[in-house]
Amino acid sequence: MKNKLIALVSVLCLLFTAPAAHAGFVVEKTTSTVVAERMLTNAKTITHKEKAAGFAAKVNKALSFLHPYRTAKASEWVGIAAIGFGLLGLLVPGVNLLAILFGVLGMGRGCKVQGLAVTGFVLGVIELVLYLIAGVTVLSLILL
């Protein structure tokens, strides 16, 4: 952890001080710099996108210690909420609508716990049908 922090601080110092180090100084080209420039132009040219992708990967790797316990995607809570509301909907009418909502959201996001989202959705639909049948039955008994 300490080594990663030192590396991060040194990278940040280099990023912010490197442009200032060349400010105001005129540097004449020598034969070695001309040869080096020719070698670079003859070598494979790297696009700005490739440079940015490589830099982003290095920064992500350097900053990975900031989230040491984060292994789940941010959208996985939707699938867990769907199954939770699906099970709670067995006891409390109306919560099944939340199970259906979170189930649809979880299936659309493609998270790792998509099975939980599907289960919550199916439970919500089954509970909705059962509550509608029970409501129609009770209403018909009252009106008769």
Secondary structure as UniProt FT lines:
FT   HELIX           2..21
FT   TURN            22..24
FT   HELIX           31..42
FT   HELIX           48..62
FT   HELIX           64..66
FT   TURN            68..69
FT   TURN            74..75
FT   HELIX           76..88
FT   TURN            89..91
FT   TURN            93..94
FT   HELIX           95..109
FT   TURN            112..113
FT   HELIX           114..143
//
